[in-house]
Amino acid sequence: MPRTKAKPTLHDVAATAGVSIATASRALNGLLVSKASRERVMRAVGELNYVANETARALRNDRSQALGLIFYSLGNARGLQLLDALSAALDVAGYSLLIATARGDEPTYDLLIRRFLQRRVDGLFLVSPDGDAGGAESSRNADIPILALRSRGAAFAKLPLLRPSFGAAASVATEEMRALGHHRIAFIDDGSELDSANPVMSAWGESPFHIEYIRLSAVRGIDQLIRQMMRRSDRPTVIAGSQSQAEAALAVCRSAGIDVPGQFSIVAITNADDETRAKQVGLSSMLIDSQQFGERAGAVMLEWLGGKKPKNQSAIEIGKWNPRGTTGRPSKR
């Protein structure tokens, strides 16, 4: 009886390619190796008719029950709420979440991607991945689900993207504000909460409103800002900012005898924690529910791990317009 020819092993691939077994394994699993080594390994795979994914499939069947999450930067409440909701959704399914932040540095982001892949997490979330270095190549070659959240750079365009949307809530707010007679909106950035105001400003950016973007540091505080606006003939009739800045604007107006909402309507841009306070003081608000986004991101990843790959891009509506006593019809000048 003729002997059955043995299937080529990873050791055979490494020997034929002239590299170590570790290098061959890393090349086959999309991890960082030199271009020359990767090419030699892939030539050896073709010559030996080696099934490159066989080992990877065996390893994947023995899952680590760990998922990775990499932030480009983490410095605001929305990121923390996303993290909290995502962790809760995955914990129910028995997964642990390993977290890292690149602190705004692209090379660090690339390094973190490679580290997570080397540690063989079962899946990876990339929050706003950008750059064009090795991290993008590692992501393309990885044999695990990798989901981009919020946004993605051009080098990561093939990764499925789950992005937050505020369009529906902005449309509702736009219709109401226009019906009341508003035409000009000023967004306040206090330097630390830019990430809260920016997405709502962008959602309103295509509206018929005239939009102003005001850095608080340039006008020496809310008190000075309100007084400057009151002297303008073309002043905005709506002021929008983070919960703390909207509440400060309301306090200044009340102290100065400025009618709200007659002379200024005020809108707070809130997260789930801020919304309770906005309701207590009667501030109209645009709620950005990052918790809802985190829950949906967790569900999408779990579906993918179960075999259902997401679309290349999906939008999740996480905005909600809550009109209260600080928005109304502007008084005639």
C-alpha positions in Angstrom: 0.0 0.0 0.0 1.4 3.4 -1.0 2.2 5.7 1.9 0.1 8.8 2.3 2.1 11.9 1.8 2.3 13.9 5.0 0.8 17.3 4.9 3.3 20.1 5.1 3.7 21.7 8.5 4.5 25.2 9.7 8.1 23.8 10.4 8.3 22.9 6.7 7.2 26.4 5.7 9.8 28.0 7.9 12.6 25.7 6.7 11.7 26.3 3.0 11.5 30.0 3.5 14.7 30.1 5.5 13.1 31.8 8.5 12.3 30.9 12.1 9.0 29.2 13.0 8.0 32.3 15.0 8.6 34.5 11.9 6.6 32.1 9.7 3.8 32.1 12.2 3.7 35.9 12.5 3.8 36.3 8.7 0.9 33.9 8.2 -1.2 35.7 10.9 -0.8 39.2 9.6 1.7 40.4 12.2 4.7 42.5 11.7 7.6 41.0 9.8 9.9 42.4 7.2 8.6 42.5 3.6 11.4 40.1 2.4 10.5 37.6 5.1 6.8 37.8 4.3 7.5 37.2 0.6 9.7 34.2 1.3 7.1 32.7 3.6 4.3 33.2 1.1 6.4 31.6 -1.7 7.0 28.6 0.6 3.3 28.3 1.2 2.7 28.1 -2.6 5.5 25.6 -3.2 4.4 23.3 -0.4 0.6 23.8 -0.9 0.4 24.6 2.7 -3.1 25.5 4.0 -2.1 28.8 5.7 -5.3 29.3 7.7 -5.4 25.8 9.1 -3.4 26.6 12.2 -5.2 30.0 12.6 -8.6 28.2 12.5 -7.4 25.8 15.2 -6.2 28.6 17.4 -9.4 30.6 16.8 -11.5 27.6 18.0 -9.8 27.9 21.3 -10.8 31.5 21.9 -9.2 33.7 24.5 -12.6 35.3 25.4 -10.8 38.7 25.3 -11.4 41.6 23.0 -9.2 44.7 22.5 -10.2 48.4 22.3 -7.8 51.1 21.2 -8.6 54.8 21.6 -6.7 57.4 19.5 -7.2 59.6 22.6 -9.4 59.3 25.7 -10.1 62.6 27.4 -13.8 63.2 27.6 -17.0 61.8 29.1 -18.3 60.5 25.8 -15.4 58.1 25.5 -15.8 56.9 29.1 -19.5 56.2 28.5 -18.8 54.4 25.3 -16.3 52.2 27.2 -18.7 51.6 30.1 -21.6 50.5 27.8 -19.3 48.4 25.6 -17.8 46.6 28.6 -21.2 45.8 29.9 -22.5 44.4 26.6 -19.5 42.1 26.2 -19.4 41.0 29.8 -22.8 39.5 29.5 -21.4 37.3 26.7 -18.4 36.3 28.7 -15.8 38.5 27.1 -13.2 40.6 28.8 -12.3 44.0 27.3 -8.6 45.0 27.1 -8.2 48.8 26.7 -5.4 51.0 25.5 -5.0 54.6 24.3 -2.5 56.0 21.9 -2.7 59.5 23.5 -3.1 61.2 20.1 0.0 59.6 18.6 -0.3 57.7 15.3 2.9 55.6 15.7 1.7 54.5 19.1 -1.7 53.6 17.6 0.1 51.4 15.1 2.2 49.8 17.8 -0.9 49.1 19.9 -2.7 47.4 17.0 0.3 45.0 16.5 0.5 44.3 20.2 -3.1 43.3 20.4 -2.9 41.1 17.4 0.2 39.4 18.8 -1.7 38.6 22.0 -4.4 37.0 19.9 -7.5 38.7 21.1 -10.7 37.4 19.6 -11.7 40.7 18.1 -10.5 44.4 18.1 -12.3 47.7 18.3 -10.4 50.7 16.8 -11.8 54.1 17.8 -11.1 56.6 15.0 -8.1 54.8 13.5 -5.9 57.0 11.2 -2.4 57.0 9.6 -0.9 54.9 6.9 1.8 52.9 8.7 2.1 49.3 9.8 -1.0 49.2 11.9 -3.2 49.5 8.8 -1.4 46.6 7.1 -1.7 44.5 10.2 -5.4 45.2 10.3 -5.9 44.2 6.7 -4.0 40.9 7.2 -5.5 39.9 10.5 -7.7 36.8 10.8 -10.0 38.3 13.5 -12.9 40.7 13.4 -11.7 44.3 13.5 -14.4 47.0 13.8 -13.7 50.8 13.4 -15.8 53.1 15.6 -16.7 56.8 15.0 -14.5 57.4 12.0 -11.6 55.8 10.0 -8.7 57.1 8.0 -8.2 56.2 4.3 -5.7 53.4 5.1 -8.4 51.7 7.2 -11.2 52.1 4.6 -11.7 48.3 4.3 -12.5 47.9 7.9 -16.3 47.9 8.7 -17.2 51.2 10.3 -19.8 51.9 12.9 -20.4 55.7 13.2 -22.6 57.8 15.4 -25.2 60.0 13.8 -27.1 63.0 15.1 -28.9 63.8 11.8 -32.4 62.9 12.9 -32.2 64.8 16.1 -30.7 67.8 14.4 -33.5 67.8 11.8 -36.1 67.9 14.5 -34.3 70.7 16.3 -33.8 72.6 13.1 -37.5 72.5 12.2 -38.5 73.7 15.7 -36.0 76.5 15.8 -36.8 77.8 12.4 -40.5 77.7 13.2 -39.8 79.8 16.2 -37.9 82.3 14.1 -34.2 81.6 14.8 -31.5 82.0 12.1 -28.1 82.3 13.9 -26.5 79.8 16.4 -23.3 80.2 18.3 -21.4 77.1 19.5 -19.1 77.6 22.5 -15.9 75.6 22.8 -14.3 75.8 26.3 -11.1 74.0 25.2 -11.7 70.8 27.2 -15.1 69.8 25.8 -14.6 70.4 22.1 -15.5 66.8 21.4 -19.0 67.4 22.8 -19.9 70.4 20.8 -18.2 69.5 17.5 -20.5 66.6 16.3 -23.7 68.5 17.0 -22.2 71.6 15.2 -21.4 69.4 12.3 -24.9 67.9 12.2 -26.3 71.5 12.1 -23.6 72.6 9.6 -25.8 71.7 6.6 -28.8 73.4 8.1 -30.1 76.8 7.0 -28.7 78.4 10.1 -25.7 80.8 10.2 -23.3 79.0 12.5 -20.6 80.6 14.6 -17.9 78.8 16.5 -16.5 80.7 19.5 -13.5 79.7 21.6 -14.2 80.8 25.1 -10.5 81.5 25.8 -10.6 84.2 23.1 -13.4 86.2 24.9 -12.4 85.9 28.6 -15.3 83.9 29.9 -19.1 83.5 29.5 -19.9 86.8 31.1 -17.8 88.8 28.6 -19.2 86.6 25.7 -22.8 87.4 26.6 -22.1 91.1 27.0 -20.3 91.2 23.6 -23.1 89.4 21.9 -25.7 91.8 23.3 -24.0 94.8 21.7 -24.0 93.2 18.2 -26.7 94.0 15.7 -26.2 90.6 14.1 -26.0 88.6 17.3 -26.9 84.9 17.4 -30.3 84.2 19.0 -29.2 80.7 20.1 -26.2 79.8 22.3 -25.2 76.1 22.4 -22.4 74.5 24.5 -21.6 71.8 26.9 -23.8 71.4 30.0 -21.5 73.4 32.2 -21.2 76.3 29.7 -24.9 76.4 28.9 -25.7 76.5 32.6 -23.2 79.3 33.1 -24.7 81.2 30.2 -28.1 80.9 31.7 -26.8 82.1 35.1 -25.2 85.2 33.5 -28.3 86.1 31.6 -30.5 85.8 34.7 -28.0 87.9 36.7 -27.9 90.6 34.0 -31.7 90.7 33.5 -31.3 89.3 29.9 -34.5 87.5 28.9 -34.2 83.8 28.1 -35.5 82.6 25.7 -36.6 86.1 24.4 -33.1 87.6 23.8 -31.1 84.3 23.9 -32.3 80.7 23.6 -29.8 78.4 25.3 -29.1 74.7 24.4 -27.0 72.3 26.4 -25.1 69.6 24.6 -25.3 66.7 27.0 -24.3 63.1 27.7 -26.3 60.7 29.7 -24.9 62.0 33.0 -25.4 65.7 32.2 -28.9 65.2 31.0 -30.3 64.7 34.5 -28.9 68.1 35.5 -30.2 69.8 32.3 -33.6 68.5 33.1 -33.4 69.8 36.7 -32.5 73.4 35.6 -34.9 73.4 32.6 -32.2 73.6 29.9 -33.2 72.5 26.4 -30.7 69.9 25.4 -29.2 67.9 22.5 -28.4 64.6 24.1 -25.5 62.6 22.7 -26.1 59.1 24.0 -22.7 57.4 23.8 -24.0 54.6 26.0 -26.4 53.6 23.2 -23.5 53.6 20.7 -21.4 51.4 23.0 -24.2 48.9 23.4 -24.7 48.7 19.6 -21.0 48.3 18.9 -20.9 45.4 21.4 -23.8 43.7 19.7 -22.3 44.1 16.2 -19.0 42.6 17.3 -20.8 39.6 19.0 -22.8 39.0 15.8 -19.6 39.1 13.8 -17.9 36.6 16.1 -21.0 34.4 15.5 -20.4 34.6 11.7 -22.4 37.7 10.6 -20.0 40.2 9.2 -21.3 43.8 9.3 -21.7 46.2 6.4 -18.7 48.3 5.4 -20.4 51.3 7.0 -23.4 51.7 9.3 -24.8 54.8 11.1 -26.3 54.6 14.6 -28.6 57.5 15.5 -27.6 58.5 19.1 -28.9 62.0 19.3 -32.1 63.2 21.0 -33.6 66.7 21.0 -35.1 67.7 24.3 -36.8 71.2 24.2 -37.4 72.9 27.5 -37.9 76.4 28.9 -34.6 77.9 27.6 -35.7 77.8 23.9 -38.5 79.8 22.5 -39.4 82.6 20.1 -36.9 85.4 20.0 -38.2 88.8 20.9 -38.2 91.6 18.3 -35.3 94.0 18.6 
